[in-house]
Amino acid sequence: TLGDNFSLLSPKQQELVKMLLDNGQEHVFRDWPGPGVDDDKKKAFIDQVTRLDSSYPGGLQAYIKNAKQLLADSKAGKNPFDGFTPSVPTGETLTFADENFIKYEEAGVQEAQKAAFVLVAGGLGERLGYSGIKVALPAETTTGTCFLQHYIEYILALQEASSQGKNQTQIPFVIMTSDDTHGRTLELLESNSYFGMQPKQVTLLKQEKVACLEDNDARLALDPQNKYQIQTKPHGHGDVHSLLYSSGILKVWNDAGLKWVLFFQDTNGLLFKAIPSALGVSATKQYHVNSLAVPRKAKEAIGGITKLTHSDGRSMVINVEYNQLDPLLRASGYPDGDVNAENGYSPFPGNINQLILELGPYIEELSRTGGAIKEFVNPKYKDARKNEFKSSTRLECMMQDYPKTLPPSARVGFTVMDAWLAYAPVKNNAEDAAKVPKGNPYHSATSGEMSIYRANSRILKQVGVQVADPVVQVLNGQEVEVWPRITWKPKWGLTYSRIKSKVRGKSSISQRSTLAIKGQNIFIENLSLDGALIIDAVDNAEVNASGSVQNKGWTLETVDHKDSKEPEVLRIRGFKFNKVDQLEAKYTEPGNFSHHIDIETVM
Ligand code: UGB
């Protein structure tokens, strides 16, 4: 027991230990030998407790108290939606390239100079089972650009566009990491010169794990291998709010005149196509909270945006997580639960966890809550009476639950976008993706990459390029549309209007083609492409890509996800490119290169 060990502690540490004893945690000291034995390990234990205490709003005492309450509710089978009736909310629905969309995009680009971006990247992605960090995965393998580079280049393109070259404000970028991802994220940034961002623009905030609980009395769970260590597990992406608050960075942003904080997740290669217009919606409608959503297939593993109306009159528009939506609907007058409506989609828009918060009201709210987000607990019980757990549990929280504590006066809205334009996450491994019901999105590395080509092809079609139809192919057991492999740098195609201004005349791209646009001022004019064309140009070189390009191109070859001879990044997507032949046009000097790329290679 603690005994004489107590007197060796500093007054602060003694206070912490007393708090634990007063809160039913005497068991953690039960087997402690007297001073002189295991002193280093005891010190490490006290250090861990100190960390757990300081990284939770209200400290460990609050954590234990919240845990007792949530565990009691869970044992009693209390429904978190008790008293609430769900209904379909109304929000802003945008259609790509229509007048409204273009108007919002322009407004959003203007606002971007007052924005800060926050990427939550502390998760390991258990569902994907990739051995590296997810932000290091290539978003697509035509250029091999990883998610982190892709995101940074979009933010830099917004920065440049919103300040129109003058007095460039640097858009701040925060990445939330965890012990699982921190070191590798920092290394990725440092070994790539921050992908062109100024290092001081980027702030990494590491989330701490939270203590595990062994029973309904919220007794802290000790590691079975080491009695001087409390077991810990991730607390969820909701930590981002308390971390931003306690870091003091929100105040710095406020003082610098910023107005918007945009939150996003680790693997959505399409997201930034929706950012300018969604930010425009926030600014125009003066939303304190704007969540991005896409039409959702019933039972798809993304949360549903739902209006919840309480019997006492309160109501809120909030994400209901995918595992809760079906039971909630069944319990409230929708006997079939979460099912598709006549149009083939669930009536509840799908939350893609891209949130745009207005900074002023956000700081005000966090000053009140300390950044604490409504939590939940999900113990797996061993017995029917719910007295014992199969393994230790912990409290969790989600960033999209932020609006739950807001007053009714808060302006909470959402914006629905086309899924083909805005959402293609990489979350599921090949085997699980192959089991996804037909017609529902796979959310795999295969679909993630193919969705990028589909979106780019559809956008070019929209601005008048004749893009060939896709072929349907089965890759890693998933039936996907394979469109021409078209990619561009964010600075080339930041918005619809920009893309439109760079496409002239009559151009065409065949299905088997690859087109990589790697510069800012590249114009596609009367180009006929059947093969592979890579155009790389420095920013101040203006290139007119026109004429006819025909070569053997890059062929798509299937890769078996179990083939250990292939690299993991290829196995998880089920295909690779064989670069048989290509035309590479490279412009390293400034100038105006308006001649035809009229080079033909013989087939
Ligand atoms: N993340 C952290 O940074 N820290 C953590 O402790 C955990 C995660 P998942 P999830 O848009 O598709 C969310 O695991 O939680 C980061 C929404 O809750 O990919 O199952 C992690 O690195 C859901 O409503 O997703 O589901 C990643 O960037 C739905 O919208 C992010 O948090 C769904 O995403 C999300 O973690 C979706």
Residues whose N, C-alpha, C, O or C-beta is under 5 A from the ligand:
A	BS01	UGB	V120 A121 G122 G123 M176 P234 H235 G236 H237 Q265 D266 A301 I302 G303 N351 I352 N353 M398 P425
